[in-house]
Amino acid sequence: MTVVLGTLLLLTGAVTITADYAGPRRLVYGCKPLTIVAAMAIAATAAGGPPAPYRGLILAGLVCSLVGDVFLMLPEKRFSAGLTSFLVAHGCYIAAFVSAARAPAPLALLVPAAATGAALTVPLWPHLGRYRWPVTVYVAALVALLWQSSGWALSSGTVSARLAAVGAVLFTISDGVLAYNRFRRPFRAAQALILSTYFIAQGLIAASVGS
């Protein structure tokens, strides 16, 4: 079942990316949410993996991500509402990783995570305007996401933890490209990079429920 749902996620994700460039726009409105629904189905049906609280928290994060996607696809894009929705989603994922880890994430791993956050924020800072502090809070959540997922992967070495860690890295890349494209310098390949890394990240995090 996970293979079937994973294939569906990749197919609807590919259609979303293609339609985002070539149209029709209604395919984006339909297939982008469907891709996250496929990730939710993966998390809901997967067997094994970390204890029960983990599944619930991952599903909550995916629901928040779906809400965030809807906000960002509305005719009048609600960036602040979308940012808030994904901030809550990251909070759910962080809580899930903490609940599954056998030991607290080492402080040493916070250093590269924080360096990544600084690398994302500093070049954008002069261009953020009224979004400076909301983006800073969001990047702090990404730092925590990287820190806790890598800490879990290091302490357990399980497939679930590794999938979650790679998913966190890809999510950070997706958000980093989105921020660069929005606030500093738009470029044509941005949406392909943002969406492909985002969809795969969500799929890997969902798959971590049952590995």
C-alpha positions as MATLAB code, in Angstrom:
seq = 'MTVVLGTLLLLTGAVTITADYAGPRRLVYGCKPLTIVAAMAIAATAAGGPPAPYRGLILAGLVCSLVGDVFLMLPEKRFSAGLTSFLVAHGCYIAAFVSAARAPAPLALLVPAAATGAALTVPLWPHLGRYRWPVTVYVAALVALLWQSSGWALSSGTVSARLAAVGAVLFTISDGVLAYNRFRRPFRAAQALILSTYFIAQGLIAASVGS';
ca = [
       0.000    0.000    0.000;
       2.815    2.413    0.825;
       4.376    1.817   -2.595;
       1.055    2.531   -4.335;
       0.457    5.673   -2.308;
       4.053    6.782   -2.797;
       3.647    6.382   -6.553;
       0.439    8.428   -6.400;
       2.267   11.135   -4.464;
       5.028   11.317   -7.069;
       2.560   11.351   -9.978;
       0.315   14.075   -8.548;
       3.394   16.030   -7.536;
       4.780   15.836  -11.069;
       1.435   16.958  -12.515;
       1.367   19.874  -10.073;
       4.828   21.041  -11.122;
       4.059   20.681  -14.828;
       0.732   22.519  -14.498;
       2.360   25.276  -12.451;
       4.476   26.130  -15.489;
       2.258   25.148  -18.409;
      -1.288   25.107  -17.012;
      -4.115   24.638  -16.685;
      -4.130   26.231  -13.265;
      -7.018   24.075  -12.056;
      -4.683   21.062  -12.081;
      -2.492   22.809   -9.516;
      -5.532   23.505   -7.339;
      -6.528   19.857   -7.509;
      -3.243   17.964   -7.563;
      -1.211   19.908   -5.003;
      -3.634   19.159   -2.136;
      -4.042   15.598   -3.430;
      -0.285   15.089   -3.106;
      -0.435   15.940    0.592;
      -3.547   13.772    1.003;
      -1.484   10.901   -0.439;
       1.213   11.615    2.171;
      -1.481   11.584    4.864;
      -2.674    8.215    3.603;
       0.881    6.868    3.771;
       1.184    7.976    7.390;
      -2.269    6.681    8.303;
      -1.868    3.206    6.805;
       1.811    2.463    7.477;
       2.518   -0.423    9.849;
       5.233   -0.594   12.480;
       7.550    2.299   13.137;
       7.727    4.552   16.230;
       5.098    4.460   19.030;
       1.540    5.709   18.548;
       2.044    9.401   19.480;
       4.418    9.706   16.529;
       1.780    8.820   13.934;
      -0.730   11.285   15.360;
       1.765   14.136   15.434;
       2.914   13.485   11.865;
      -0.681   13.385   10.658;
      -1.383   16.661   12.478;
       1.636   18.203   10.742;
       0.411   17.019    7.360;
      -3.065   18.459    7.998;
      -1.495   21.815    8.893;
       0.616   21.609    5.723;
      -2.516   21.007    3.664;
      -4.136   24.069    5.230;
      -0.995   26.089    4.487;
      -1.039   24.979    0.856;
      -4.660   26.085    0.520;
      -3.860   29.518    1.951;
      -0.969   29.945   -0.491;
      -3.095   28.879   -3.470;
      -5.994   31.263   -2.817;
      -6.540   33.942   -5.491;
      -5.371   36.545   -2.989;
      -2.431   34.690   -1.503;
      -2.386   34.770    2.276;
       1.329   34.438    2.899;
       1.132   35.161    6.638;
      -1.607   32.576    7.174;
       0.323   30.033    5.118;
       3.509   30.766    7.065;
       1.655   30.270   10.343;
       0.152   26.982    9.178;
       3.545   25.587    8.216;
       5.041   26.882   11.465;
       2.485   24.792   13.363;
       3.224   21.842   11.053;
       6.914   22.064   11.908;
       6.007   22.196   15.579;
       4.095   18.928   15.176;
       7.017   17.302   13.362;
       9.510   18.478   15.983;
       7.302   17.085   18.756;
       7.080   13.787   16.860;
      10.861   13.504   16.509;
      11.390   14.329   20.190;
       8.797   11.730   21.219;
      10.492    9.006   19.168;
      14.118    9.733   20.088;
      15.794    7.561   22.703;
      17.925   10.449   23.950;
      17.919   14.259   23.730;
      19.461   15.666   20.569;
      23.141   16.527   21.187;
      23.832   20.243   21.506;
      26.713   19.802   19.063;
      24.180   19.162   16.288;
      22.546   22.497   16.996;
      25.627   24.271   15.625;
      25.309   23.140   11.971;
      21.524   23.514   12.178;
      21.854   27.093   13.431;
      24.505   27.817   10.787;
      22.038   26.651    8.139;
      19.391   28.945    9.575;
      21.806   31.880    9.531;
      22.791   31.103    5.935;
      19.113   31.302    4.992;
      18.291   34.445    6.942;
      21.288   36.788    6.647;
      21.245   37.240    2.824;
      17.490   37.860    2.905;
      17.408   40.188    5.912;
      17.578   43.517    3.991;
      14.760   42.343    1.702;
      12.261   40.968    4.220;
      10.592   44.228    5.242;
       7.603   43.610    7.519;
       8.235   39.868    7.349;
      11.599   40.046    9.129;
      10.470   38.713   12.474;
       7.858   36.208   11.210;
      10.501   34.739    8.897;
      13.043   34.694   11.733;
      10.650   32.713   13.922;
       9.952   30.356   11.029;
      13.650   29.798   10.370;
      14.125   29.059   14.077;
      11.542   26.300   13.670;
      13.500   24.925   10.712;
      16.651   24.938   12.831;
      14.837   22.952   15.525;
      13.480   20.586   12.866;
      16.983   19.880   11.554;
      18.433   19.570   15.043;
      15.846   17.175   16.425;
      15.597   14.995   13.317;
      19.376   14.627   13.035;
      19.612   13.938   16.751;
      17.020   11.180   16.485;
      18.778    9.682   13.460;
      22.098    9.721   15.287;
      20.745    8.160   18.480;
      18.673    5.400   16.903;
      19.928    4.803   13.372;
      16.541    3.381   12.383;
      15.078    3.712    8.904;
      12.270    5.863   10.341;
      14.747    8.308   11.828;
      16.802    8.492    8.635;
      13.726    9.125    6.504;
      12.634   11.879    8.875;
      16.094   13.480    8.840;
      16.319   13.508    5.044;
      12.763   14.855    4.903;
      13.712   17.690    7.262;
      16.711   18.599    5.092;
      14.599   18.634    1.923;
      11.898   20.704    3.645;
      14.549   23.243    4.612;
      15.857   23.384    1.039;
      12.319   23.896   -0.253;
      11.613   26.738    2.158;
      15.019   28.289    1.525;
      14.442   28.410   -2.235;
      10.912   29.743   -1.686;
      12.238   32.566    0.495;
      15.028   33.440   -1.950;
      12.589   33.442   -4.859;
      10.016   35.560   -3.028;
      12.171   38.074   -1.223;
      15.393   38.418   -3.171;
      15.571   37.272   -6.779;
      12.840   35.287   -8.585;
      14.073   32.694  -11.076;
      12.213   30.387  -13.433;
      13.317   27.053  -11.984;
      12.275   28.058   -8.466;
       8.854   26.421   -8.445;
      10.227   23.117   -9.712;
      12.827   23.102   -6.928;
      10.385   24.282   -4.252;
       7.644   21.799   -5.085;
       9.802   18.747   -5.844;
      11.761   19.004   -2.586;
       8.573   19.819   -0.656;
       6.607   16.841   -1.964;
       9.462   14.386   -1.436;
      10.077   15.793    2.058;
       6.453   15.281    3.040;
       6.458   11.798    1.552;
       9.590   10.789    3.475;
       8.304   12.216    6.749;
       4.994   10.386    6.215;
       6.839    7.149    5.382;
       8.849    7.442    8.610;
       5.683    6.476   10.491;
       5.932    2.880    9.313;
       9.589    2.113    8.708;
];
